[in-house]
Amino acid sequence: MKAFEYASPRTEAEVVQLLSAEPGKTEILAGGTDLVGLMKKMVVTPDRVVNIMDVPTLKSIDELPDGSVSIGAAVTLDDILAHPYLDMYSAIKQAIRGISSMQLQAQGTLGGEVCQRPRCWFYRNGEGLLSHGVVEGANEFHAILGNSGTAKFVSSSRIAPALIALDAQLRVLGPDDAEQFVPVAEFFRSPQREGQREHVLAPNQFVSHIVLPPIEGRTCATYEVRHGEGPDYPLAAAAAALRLNGFGIVQDANVVLGQVAPMPWISQEAIAVLRGHRVDVALAEAAGEAAVSRATPL
């Protein structure tokens, strides 16, 4: 591990002041379940690590007057599971419970889980995020959708599909007290060159909060396909949020796939199948088939 400067700010403004505008110079540390391993392998080599776990405003869960919920980026996954008001956002809690490691649930944070780096073994062994070895190499766990460009890895966040399905937003802070709210659906991107991150944050910006809109009668769920009950990441995942009328007909739907593309993948094909129909097993199967109808495995 490369030697680095360690900073432990106490306010959101201090966090921003410590972030460099130059890519790769600073990294945010929360639970450390992802960053520490990357630093040990010299995959990332920051000059400064900024620990946000001592910023009180980043560790709170707040119910807002309009019925939405603001969750600090440094809130642990365990704390989310324990919060009764979040039971209505069942897709999020299901995704967290799918993380079989108790240590990851206790140490990992919501912001860190959303912003974690890809699990691609080419990347994690120092070959770069856009390694040319993927196409001809061991790529059975790489992207089957959205893989026509240079990026072949899959987005690793297990919670992001649920956040997108629920129309969540990220509160992003940057220099000069700049504050913006970015829909999670617009946060991720497919990198086009080495050194470009998998999200739209500038190097001197960070995610401070995740904001969940009111549930407003929607029902939601997350489903993962895994090898077993061990700590491995899922082979594929899907999160759905549906609004039904009084007759059980789908009025509106969001379906987001995980672990299949360089970013969480909104399946317009599955959404089109669901809208205007009564939910049953046959409809679910048809939506599933539609979701992967354009898949192109490497």
C-alpha positions in Angstrom: 0.0 0.0 0.0 1.3 3.4 -0.9 1.8 6.0 1.9 -1.0 8.5 2.1 -2.3 11.5 4.1 -5.3 10.7 6.3 -8.0 13.3 7.1 -11.0 13.0 9.4 -13.2 16.0 8.9 -16.1 16.9 11.1 -18.4 18.7 8.7 -19.6 18.3 5.1 -17.8 21.6 4.1 -14.5 20.2 5.5 -15.0 17.1 3.4 -15.3 19.1 0.2 -12.3 21.2 1.1 -10.2 18.1 1.4 -11.1 16.6 -2.0 -8.7 17.3 -4.9 -10.0 18.4 -8.3 -7.4 16.0 -9.9 -8.6 12.5 -10.5 -7.2 9.8 -8.3 -5.6 12.1 -5.8 -8.2 11.7 -3.0 -10.5 8.9 -2.0 -13.5 8.9 0.3 -13.3 6.4 3.2 -16.5 5.2 4.9 -16.8 1.6 5.9 -13.6 0.7 4.0 -14.9 -2.7 2.9 -14.0 -1.9 -0.8 -11.4 0.9 -0.7 -9.0 -0.8 1.7 -8.6 -3.9 -0.5 -8.1 -1.8 -3.6 -5.4 0.2 -1.9 -3.7 -2.9 -0.6 -3.5 -4.2 -4.2 -2.3 -0.8 -5.5 -5.3 -0.6 -7.8 -6.0 2.8 -6.4 -3.2 4.9 -5.0 -4.5 8.1 -3.5 -2.4 10.8 -1.9 -5.1 11.5 0.6 -7.9 9.4 2.2 -10.8 11.4 3.6 -12.7 9.5 6.3 -16.3 10.7 6.5 -17.4 8.6 9.4 -17.0 11.4 11.9 -19.4 13.8 10.2 -22.7 13.6 12.2 -24.9 14.8 9.4 -23.8 11.9 7.2 -24.9 9.3 9.7 -28.6 10.2 10.2 -31.9 8.9 8.8 -34.4 11.7 8.6 -38.1 11.7 7.7 -38.8 14.9 5.7 -42.0 17.0 5.8 -43.1 15.9 2.3 -42.9 12.2 3.3 -39.6 11.5 1.7 -36.6 10.0 3.6 -33.0 11.3 3.7 -30.3 8.8 4.5 -26.8 9.9 5.1 -24.1 8.3 3.0 -22.3 7.1 6.1 -25.3 5.2 7.5 -24.5 1.5 7.8 -26.5 -1.2 6.1 -27.3 -2.6 9.6 -28.8 0.7 10.6 -31.0 0.7 7.5 -32.3 -2.8 8.3 -33.1 -1.7 11.9 -35.0 1.4 11.0 -38.8 0.6 11.0 -39.9 3.6 8.8 -37.9 2.0 6.0 -39.9 -1.2 6.0 -42.1 0.2 3.3 -39.0 0.4 1.0 -38.8 -3.4 1.0 -36.7 -3.6 -2.1 -33.9 -1.9 -0.4 -34.0 -4.0 2.7 -34.3 -7.2 0.6 -31.1 -6.2 -1.3 -29.3 -5.6 2.0 -30.4 -8.9 3.5 -29.1 -10.6 0.4 -25.6 -9.5 1.4 -24.8 -12.7 3.4 -21.8 -11.3 5.2 -22.7 -9.9 8.6 -19.4 -8.0 8.6 -20.4 -6.2 5.4 -23.8 -5.3 6.7 -22.3 -4.0 10.0 -19.4 -2.1 8.4 -20.6 -1.2 5.0 -22.4 2.1 4.3 -25.2 3.0 1.9 -23.0 5.6 0.1 -20.1 3.2 -0.2 -22.3 0.4 -1.4 -23.7 2.6 -4.2 -20.3 4.0 -5.2 -18.3 0.7 -4.9 -15.9 -0.1 -7.8 -16.6 -3.0 -10.2 -15.7 -6.6 -9.0 -14.2 -7.3 -12.5 -11.2 -9.5 -11.8 -9.2 -7.9 -14.6 -9.7 -4.5 -13.0 -8.9 -5.8 -9.5 -5.7 -7.4 -10.7 -4.4 -4.2 -12.1 -5.3 -4.5 -15.8 -7.5 -1.5 -15.9 -11.2 -0.9 -15.9 -11.4 -1.3 -19.7 -9.1 -4.2 -20.1 -8.8 -5.6 -23.6 -8.4 -9.1 -22.1 -12.0 -9.3 -21.2 -13.3 -10.1 -24.7 -11.0 -13.1 -25.2 -10.5 -14.0 -21.6 -12.6 -15.3 -18.7 -15.7 -13.2 -19.2 -18.5 -15.4 -18.0 -19.5 -12.9 -15.3 -19.3 -9.8 -17.4 -21.9 -7.7 -19.1 -24.6 -9.2 -21.3 -26.4 -5.8 -21.9 -24.9 -2.4 -22.8 -21.6 -4.1 -23.7 -21.1 -2.8 -27.2 -18.7 0.0 -26.0 -15.4 -0.2 -24.3 -16.8 -1.2 -20.9 -17.5 -4.9 -20.3 -17.7 -5.1 -16.5 -20.9 -5.1 -14.5 -22.0 -2.5 -12.0 -21.5 -4.0 -8.6 -24.0 -2.2 -6.4 -26.7 -4.4 -5.1 -28.8 -1.6 -3.8 -28.7 0.8 -6.7 -31.3 -1.1 -8.8 -33.8 -0.7 -6.0 -33.0 3.0 -5.6 -33.5 3.6 -9.3 -36.8 1.6 -9.3 -38.0 3.8 -6.4 -36.9 7.1 -8.2 -34.4 7.9 -5.5 -32.0 10.9 -5.7 -28.4 11.5 -4.5 -27.5 14.8 -2.8 -24.1 15.7 -4.2 -21.9 18.4 -2.6 -19.0 20.2 -4.3 -16.8 23.3 -4.1 -18.2 26.7 -3.3 -21.1 25.2 -1.4 -22.5 23.8 -4.6 -25.4 21.4 -3.9 -27.3 19.3 -6.5 -29.7 16.5 -6.5 -28.9 13.8 -9.0 -31.4 11.0 -9.8 -29.7 7.7 -9.2 -30.9 6.7 -12.7 -28.6 9.4 -14.1 -25.7 8.9 -11.7 -24.0 5.9 -13.4 -22.3 5.9 -16.7 -20.3 3.5 -18.9 -16.7 4.8 -19.0 -15.2 5.5 -22.4 -11.6 5.7 -21.5 -9.2 4.6 -18.7 -9.3 6.8 -15.7 -12.9 7.7 -16.2 -15.1 6.6 -13.3 -18.4 4.7 -13.4 -20.4 7.7 -12.2 -20.8 11.4 -13.0 -19.1 12.8 -9.8 -16.2 15.2 -10.4 -13.1 14.3 -8.3 -14.0 17.2 -5.8 -17.6 16.1 -5.3 -19.1 13.5 -3.0 -22.4 11.9 -2.3 -23.7 13.1 1.1 -27.2 11.7 1.2 -29.6 9.4 -0.6 -33.2 10.7 -0.7 -36.1 8.3 -1.1 -39.4 9.8 -2.4 -42.7 8.9 -0.7 -43.7 5.4 -1.5 -47.2 6.6 -2.5 -48.9 3.2 -2.8 -46.2 1.5 -4.8 -45.1 -2.1 -4.0 -41.5 -3.0 -4.6 -39.1 -5.9 -4.3 -35.6 -7.1 -5.2 -34.7 -10.6 -6.4 -31.2 -12.0 -6.9 -29.9 -15.1 -8.5 -26.9 -16.5 -6.6 -24.7 -19.6 -6.5 -25.9 -20.2 -2.9 -26.1 -18.6 0.5 -22.4 -17.6 0.7 -20.9 -14.1 0.4 -20.4 -14.2 -3.4 -22.0 -11.4 -5.5 -25.2 -12.4 -7.4 -25.1 -13.6 -11.0 -28.0 -11.4 -11.8 -30.5 -9.3 -10.0 -33.7 -7.3 -10.6 -35.6 -4.6 -8.7 -39.2 -3.7 -9.5 -41.5 -1.0 -8.2 -45.2 -1.3 -9.3 -48.3 0.8 -8.8 -51.5 -1.2 -9.2 -55.0 0.0 -9.4 -57.9 -1.5 -7.4 -58.2 -4.4 -9.8 -54.6 -5.5 -9.6 -53.7 -4.0 -13.0 -50.2 -2.4 -13.4 -50.6 1.3 -13.9 -46.9 2.2 -13.7 -43.8 0.2 -13.3 -40.0 0.5 -13.0 -37.8 -2.6 -13.6 -34.1 -2.3 -13.1 -31.6 -5.1 -13.6 -28.4 -5.5 -11.7 -25.1 -7.3 -12.3 -25.7 -7.5 -16.1 -24.4 -4.3 -17.5 -21.8 -1.6 -16.8 -24.5 0.4 -15.0 -27.8 -0.6 -13.4 -30.0 -1.4 -16.5 -33.5 0.0 -16.8 -35.5 -2.6 -18.8 -38.0 -0.7 -20.9 -38.9 -4.0 -22.5 -40.0 -5.5 -19.2 -41.8 -2.3 -18.2 -43.8 -2.4 -21.5 -44.9 -6.0 -20.9 -46.1 -5.2 -17.3 -48.1 -2.0 -17.9 -51.8 -2.4 -18.3 -51.9 -6.1 -17.2 -52.8 -8.0 -14.1 -49.8 -9.4 -12.3 -49.6 -13.2 -12.3 -46.9 -15.8 -12.8 -47.3 -15.8 -16.6 -46.9 -12.0 -16.8 -43.8 -12.2 -14.6 -42.3 -14.8 -16.8 -43.1 -12.7 -19.9 -41.5 -9.7 -18.3 -38.4 -11.7 -17.4 -38.0 -13.0 -21.0 -38.4 -9.4 -22.4 -35.8 -8.1 -20.0 -33.1 -10.2 -21.5 -34.4 -10.3 -25.1 -31.6 -8.0 -26.2 -28.8 -9.7 -24.3 -25.5 -10.2 -26.1 -23.2 -12.4 -23.9 -19.5 -11.9 -24.6 
